[in-house]
Amino acid sequence: MIRSRRPSAQATAVLLALAEDRAVWRYGYDLCQQTGLKAGSMYPILMRLADRGLLETRWESDLPEGRPPRHLYRLTRAGLKAAADLARAAGPAEGRVGLRARLEGA
């Protein structure tokens, strides 16, 4: 049985942040900076979203010497649809008008 409850405010923030440029692979630290979430909240959210098929993940391939690879994330089609639905539900009062227009045109 698949649950269809609305994501938390934090998961919504992550989905909307990833939806701003869906083609770009993002890493967790970058998303923490953008959303204001702490790493202890961000990474469990990213894992749950990936487990639900809303994110695709991969390891960074081109990395500078001496730095370990980072895990990268971006939305799947299902994730993009979920983000569009959330942006639509947020309404203009939450400042998501431009984002909703970009998502709906995708």
C-alpha positions as CSV (number, residue, x, y, z in Angstrom):
1,M,0.0,0.0,0.0
2,I,1.4,3.4,-1.0
3,R,0.9,6.3,1.4
4,S,-0.3,9.5,-0.2
5,R,0.0,12.0,2.7
6,R,1.4,15.4,2.2
7,P,5.2,15.8,2.7
8,S,6.5,17.7,5.7
9,A,7.3,21.4,5.4
10,Q,11.0,20.5,5.4
11,A,10.5,17.8,2.6
12,T,8.5,20.4,0.7
13,A,11.3,22.9,0.9
14,V,13.8,20.4,-0.4
15,L,11.5,19.4,-3.3
16,L,10.9,23.0,-4.3
17,A,14.6,23.8,-4.0
18,L,15.5,20.9,-6.3
19,A,12.7,22.0,-8.7
20,E,14.2,25.4,-9.3
21,D,16.5,23.9,-11.9
22,R,15.6,20.3,-12.3
23,A,18.4,19.4,-14.7
24,V,21.1,20.3,-12.2
25,W,22.6,17.7,-9.9
26,R,22.7,19.2,-6.4
27,Y,24.5,18.0,-3.2
28,G,23.2,18.0,0.3
29,Y,25.4,20.8,1.7
30,D,24.1,23.1,-1.1
31,L,20.5,22.2,-0.3
32,C,21.2,22.8,3.4
33,Q,22.5,26.3,2.6
34,Q,19.5,27.1,0.4
35,T,16.7,25.7,2.7
36,G,18.3,26.5,6.1
37,L,17.9,22.9,7.2
38,K,20.6,21.2,9.2
39,A,22.4,18.2,7.8
40,G,20.8,15.9,10.5
41,S,17.4,16.8,8.9
42,M,18.5,17.1,5.3
43,Y,20.0,13.7,4.7
44,P,17.1,11.6,6.1
45,I,14.7,13.7,3.9
46,L,16.9,13.1,0.8
47,M,17.0,9.3,1.6
48,R,13.2,9.1,2.0
49,L,12.5,11.1,-1.1
50,A,14.9,8.8,-3.1
51,D,13.2,5.7,-1.6
52,R,9.9,7.0,-2.8
53,G,11.1,7.5,-6.3
54,L,11.1,11.3,-6.2
55,L,14.9,11.7,-6.5
56,E,17.6,10.1,-8.5
57,T,21.0,9.9,-6.9
58,R,24.6,9.3,-8.0
59,W,28.1,9.8,-6.8
60,E,30.1,12.8,-8.0
61,S,32.6,11.7,-10.6
62,D,34.9,14.7,-11.3
63,L,36.4,15.6,-8.0
64,P,39.4,17.5,-6.9
65,E,42.3,15.6,-5.6
66,G,42.1,14.9,-1.9
67,R,38.4,15.3,-1.5
68,P,36.0,12.4,-1.2
69,P,33.1,12.1,-3.7
70,R,29.8,13.6,-2.7
71,H,26.3,12.2,-3.3
72,L,24.3,14.2,-5.8
73,Y,20.5,14.5,-6.2
74,R,18.0,15.7,-8.7
75,L,14.3,15.2,-9.2
76,T,12.8,12.4,-11.2
77,R,9.6,12.9,-13.3
78,A,7.5,11.8,-10.3
79,G,9.5,14.3,-8.1
80,L,8.9,17.1,-10.5
81,K,5.2,16.4,-10.5
82,A,5.1,16.3,-6.7
83,A,7.0,19.6,-6.6
84,A,4.6,21.1,-9.1
85,D,1.6,19.9,-7.0
86,L,3.1,21.3,-3.9
87,A,3.9,24.7,-5.5
88,R,0.4,24.8,-6.9
89,A,-1.0,24.1,-3.4
90,A,1.2,26.8,-1.8
91,G,-0.4,29.5,-3.9
92,P,0.9,33.0,-4.6
93,A,0.8,34.0,-0.9
94,E,3.9,31.9,-0.4
95,G,5.8,33.5,-3.3
96,R,5.8,30.5,-5.5
97,V,4.1,32.0,-8.6
98,G,7.2,32.0,-10.8
99,L,8.2,28.5,-9.7
100,R,4.7,27.2,-10.3
101,A,4.8,28.6,-13.8
102,R,8.2,27.0,-14.6
103,L,7.1,23.7,-13.2
104,E,3.8,23.6,-15.0
105,G,5.5,24.4,-18.3
106,A,7.9,21.5,-17.8
